[in-house]
Amino acid sequence: MSVDKAKGPVLIEMEERAAEGPDRAPPVPDLVERPDGRAMRAVITRGAAGPSWLGRLFWGLALGLMGAAVSVAAWDFAIGLIARVPVLGYGVAAMGVGLLLVAAMIGLREMAGFARLGRLDTLRREAAAALTGGDLAAARAVVARLRALYTARPEAAWGLERLAEQQADQFDAEALLGLAEAEVLAPLDALALREVETAVRQVAMITALVPLALADVVGALVSNLRMIRAVAEIYGGRAGFLGSWRLARAVMAHLLATGAVAVGDDLISSVAGGGVLSKVSRRFGEGVVNGALTARVGVAAIEVCRPLPFQRGRRPSVTGVVRRALTGLFGQG
């Protein structure tokens, strides 16, 4: 008969585990959504997208029908009023004639605005062709038209004088156009950059302080249209209402074509601490990114409206524009 061994406590060796503490807890995931400049991206996308042919046909027919109906009704009203009360009827007819004259003047101003914008486009294309082909005669023709464009501008008077003094010493197209750019366009570039910085501050403040859903989109649209029109006027391309919309579409299309609408990490981290601000307040982060996209629109407007391509002068840096515009605005620079 076998005897069972005495059963005793069993010792099990366990692997030592470090004491858990707050310092060993996994980091809390960052759930803050990165600002993406939604308002400005909507403005750029909608501004660049023109109406379809069906939409243009619809609005053309609708406006034509409304114009005909209003004209016939106004004519009948004036004729009937003349028959009943001649003095009052003739007064209303005179007001109608005055309205037509004002409308004709507005139309002429719009046509003149389109012509000024076309003149800037033509100068820029001819200057680019002269630079590409090294054509000194074409460059001299461009400079002559540039001097005629700015001869009445007081801010360009000193530069025009220096250009006239040194123009005869330039013997190649690149040097001549570079001289014209440095002497005539440098003061205008400074004024245009000032307008862009003002618009950047406005858009950033509107986005950061206005909590309404569409208010930031409307504010960004208005500020950018005003900025584009101001930049065009600085370079000699004063435009009316329709011309301003055409110019805005050209600028937005330029941005989409160059791929400058995307918001990357470099944009957020490099301008005014946008990444840090987004952790404190998403609205402040959105304001910084919308301001940066406004700066991109402004730089594109300068490139579109400038009568000479950038050669000797440096193309404005978006990061530099935003830093100058937003320094101290949100407590950071």
C-alpha positions in Angstrom: 0.0 0.0 0.0 1.5 3.2 -1.2 1.7 6.2 1.0 0.8 9.6 -0.6 3.3 12.3 -0.3 2.4 15.1 2.0 0.8 17.9 0.2 2.0 21.4 1.1 1.8 24.9 -0.3 3.0 25.3 -3.9 5.2 28.3 -4.6 4.6 29.8 -8.1 7.1 32.4 -9.2 5.5 35.3 -11.1 7.2 37.8 -13.3 7.7 41.1 -11.6 5.6 43.9 -13.0 6.3 47.5 -12.7 3.9 49.5 -10.7 1.4 51.2 -12.8 1.2 55.0 -12.5 0.0 58.1 -14.3 3.4 58.5 -15.8 3.1 55.1 -17.5 -0.4 55.6 -18.8 -0.7 55.8 -22.6 -1.0 59.3 -24.0 -4.5 60.6 -24.7 -5.1 60.7 -28.4 -5.4 64.2 -29.8 -9.0 64.5 -30.9 -8.7 68.2 -32.0 -9.6 68.5 -35.6 -7.0 70.2 -37.7 -8.1 73.5 -39.2 -8.6 73.2 -42.9 -9.6 76.7 -44.0 -13.1 75.5 -45.1 -14.4 79.0 -45.7 -11.6 80.1 -48.0 -11.6 76.8 -49.9 -15.3 77.2 -50.5 -14.7 80.8 -51.8 -11.9 79.7 -54.1 -13.7 76.6 -55.5 -17.0 78.5 -56.1 -15.2 81.5 -57.5 -13.3 79.5 -60.1 -16.3 77.5 -61.2 -18.1 79.4 -63.9 -21.7 78.9 -64.8 -22.6 76.1 -67.3 -23.9 76.9 -70.8 -27.3 75.9 -69.7 -27.2 78.3 -66.7 -25.9 81.1 -68.9 -28.7 80.4 -71.4 -31.3 80.4 -68.6 -30.2 83.7 -67.1 -29.8 85.3 -70.5 -33.4 84.4 -71.4 -34.7 85.4 -68.0 -33.0 88.8 -68.0 -34.1 89.5 -71.5 -37.7 88.6 -70.8 -37.7 90.7 -67.6 -36.1 93.6 -69.4 -38.7 93.5 -72.2 -41.6 93.3 -69.7 -40.2 96.2 -67.6 -39.6 98.3 -70.7 -43.1 97.8 -72.1 -44.7 98.4 -68.7 -42.7 101.6 -68.2 -43.6 102.8 -71.7 -47.3 102.1 -71.2 -47.2 103.8 -67.8 -45.4 106.9 -69.2 -47.8 107.2 -72.2 -50.9 106.7 -70.0 -49.6 109.3 -67.5 -48.9 111.8 -70.2 -52.5 111.4 -71.5 -54.0 112.0 -68.0 -51.5 114.5 -66.4 -49.2 115.8 -69.1 -46.8 117.6 -66.8 -46.3 114.6 -64.5 -46.1 112.2 -67.5 -43.4 114.2 -69.2 -41.5 114.3 -65.9 -41.6 110.5 -65.5 -40.5 110.2 -69.2 -37.5 112.4 -68.5 -36.7 110.2 -65.5 -36.8 107.2 -67.7 -34.5 108.7 -70.3 -32.1 109.7 -67.5 -32.1 106.1 -66.2 -31.3 104.8 -69.7 -28.4 107.3 -69.9 -27.0 106.2 -66.6 -27.3 102.6 -67.6 -25.4 103.4 -70.8 -22.7 105.1 -68.8 -22.4 102.1 -66.5 -22.1 99.9 -69.5 -19.4 102.1 -71.0 -17.5 102.0 -67.7 -17.7 98.2 -67.6 -16.3 98.1 -71.2 -13.5 100.4 -70.3 -12.7 98.2 -67.2 -12.5 95.1 -69.5 -10.3 97.1 -71.8 -7.9 98.1 -69.0 -7.7 94.5 -67.7 -7.1 93.3 -71.3 -4.2 95.9 -71.6 -2.5 94.4 -68.6 -2.9 90.9 -69.9 -1.5 91.9 -73.3 1.5 93.7 -71.7 2.3 90.6 -69.6 2.1 88.3 -72.5 4.3 90.5 -74.7 6.9 90.9 -71.9 7.0 87.1 -71.4 7.4 86.6 -75.2 10.2 89.2 -75.3 12.0 87.5 -72.4 11.7 84.1 -74.0 12.9 85.2 -77.4 15.4 87.8 -76.1 13.8 90.4 -78.4 15.2 93.8 -77.5 12.9 95.7 -79.9 9.8 94.0 -78.4 11.1 94.7 -74.9 11.5 98.4 -75.7 7.9 98.5 -77.1 6.7 96.9 -73.8 8.6 99.5 -71.8 7.1 102.3 -73.9 3.6 101.1 -73.3 4.4 100.6 -69.6 5.5 104.2 -69.3 2.3 105.4 -71.0 0.3 103.3 -68.6 1.8 104.9 -65.5 2.7 108.4 -66.7 -0.1 110.0 -64.6 0.6 108.0 -61.5 2.5 110.1 -58.8 3.8 107.0 -57.0 5.6 105.9 -60.2 6.9 109.3 -61.3 10.4 108.9 -59.7 10.8 105.4 -61.1 9.8 106.6 -64.6 12.4 109.3 -64.4 15.1 106.8 -63.4 13.9 104.4 -66.1 14.2 107.2 -68.8 17.8 108.0 -67.6 19.0 104.4 -67.7 17.0 102.9 -70.5 19.5 103.7 -73.2 22.3 101.8 -71.4 20.4 98.5 -71.5 21.3 96.3 -74.5 19.3 93.1 -74.0 15.6 92.4 -73.3 16.2 90.8 -69.9 18.1 93.8 -68.5 15.7 96.3 -69.9 12.6 94.6 -68.5 14.4 94.0 -65.2 15.2 97.7 -64.9 11.5 98.6 -65.6 10.4 96.1 -63.0 12.7 97.4 -60.4 12.2 101.1 -60.9 8.5 101.3 -61.9 6.7 98.3 -60.3 8.6 98.0 -57.0 6.5 100.8 -55.3 3.3 99.4 -56.7 4.3 95.9 -55.4 4.6 97.4 -52.0 1.1 98.9 -52.2 -0.4 95.7 -53.4 1.2 93.7 -50.6 -0.2 96.2 -48.1 -3.7 95.5 -49.5 -3.2 91.8 -49.3 -2.0 92.0 -45.7 -5.1 94.0 -44.8 -7.4 91.4 -46.3 -5.5 88.6 -44.5 -6.1 90.3 -41.1 -9.8 90.9 -42.0 -10.5 87.3 -43.0 -8.6 85.9 -40.0 -10.5 88.2 -37.5 -13.9 87.4 -39.2 -13.3 83.7 -39.0 -12.1 83.8 -35.4 -14.7 86.0 -33.9 -17.9 85.3 -35.9 -19.4 82.0 -34.9 -22.2 81.9 -37.6 -22.0 79.1 -40.1 -22.0 81.1 -43.4 -20.8 84.4 -42.0 -17.2 83.5 -42.4 -17.7 82.4 -46.0 -19.5 85.6 -46.9 -16.9 87.7 -45.0 -14.1 85.9 -46.8 -15.8 86.4 -50.2 -16.3 90.1 -49.7 -12.8 90.7 -48.3 -11.2 88.8 -51.2 -13.2 90.5 -53.9 -12.3 93.9 -52.4 -8.7 92.9 -52.2 -8.5 91.6 -55.8 -10.2 94.8 -57.1 -7.8 97.0 -55.1 -4.7 95.1 -56.4 -6.0 95.5 -60.0 -6.5 99.2 -59.4 -3.0 99.6 -58.1 -1.5 98.1 -61.3 -3.8 100.2 -63.5 -6.6 97.7 -64.1 -9.6 99.5 -62.6 -12.7 97.4 -63.2 -16.4 97.7 -62.7 -18.7 95.2 -61.1 -18.6 92.7 -63.9 -14.9 93.2 -64.5 -14.2 92.5 -60.9 -16.1 89.2 -61.0 -14.2 88.2 -64.2 -10.9 89.1 -62.6 -11.8 87.2 -59.4 -12.6 84.1 -61.5 -9.3 84.4 -63.3 -7.5 84.6 -60.0 -9.3 81.6 -58.5 -8.8 79.6 -61.7 -5.1 80.4 -61.4 -5.0 79.1 -57.9 -6.7 75.8 -58.8 -4.5 75.4 -61.8 -1.3 75.7 -59.7 -2.6 73.5 -56.9 -2.3 76.2 -54.3 -5.7 75.4 -52.6 -4.5 72.4 -50.6 -3.8 73.0 -46.9 -0.7 71.1 -45.8 1.0 70.6 -42.4 3.8 73.1 -43.5 1.2 75.8 -44.0 -0.4 75.3 -40.6 2.8 75.0 -38.7 4.7 77.8 -40.4 2.2 80.7 -40.2 1.5 82.4 -36.9 1.3 79.2 -34.9 -1.8 77.8 -36.5 -1.3 74.3 -35.1 -1.0 75.6 -31.5 -3.9 78.0 -31.9 -6.1 75.2 -33.1 -5.6 73.4 -29.8 -6.6 76.4 -27.9 -9.5 77.5 -30.1 -10.5 75.9 -33.4 -11.9 79.2 -34.6 -8.5 80.9 -34.1 -6.8 78.0 -36.0 -9.4 78.4 -38.8 -8.7 82.1 -38.8 -5.0 81.6 -39.4 -5.5 79.1 -42.2 -8.2 81.2 -43.9 -5.8 84.1 -43.6 -3.1 82.0 -45.2 -5.3 81.0 -48.1 -6.3 84.7 -48.5 -2.6 85.5 -48.8 -2.4 82.9 -51.6 -5.3 84.6 -53.4 -3.6 87.9 -53.0 -0.3 86.7 -54.4 -2.1 85.1 -57.3 -4.0 88.4 -57.9 -0.6 90.2 -58.0 0.7 87.7 -60.6 -2.5 88.0 -62.7 -2.7 91.8 -62.5 1.0 92.7 -62.7 1.9 94.0 -66.2 5.4 92.3 -66.1 6.3 88.8 -64.8 8.5 88.5 -61.8 12.1 88.6 -62.9 14.4 90.8 -60.9 11.9 91.3 -58.1 11.1 88.4 -55.8 7.7 86.8 -55.9 5.9 87.5 -52.6 6.1 84.7 -50.0 2.8 83.5 -48.6 4.4 82.7 -45.3 6.0 86.1 -45.1 2.8 87.9 -45.9 0.8 86.0 -43.3 3.5 86.5 -40.6 3.6 90.2 -41.2 -0.2 90.5 -41.3 -1.0 88.3 -38.3 1.9 89.3 -36.0 0.4 90.0 -32.6 -3.2 89.4 -33.8 -3.7 86.2 -31.9 -0.9 86.7 -29.4 1.7 85.0 -31.6 3.7 85.8 -34.7 
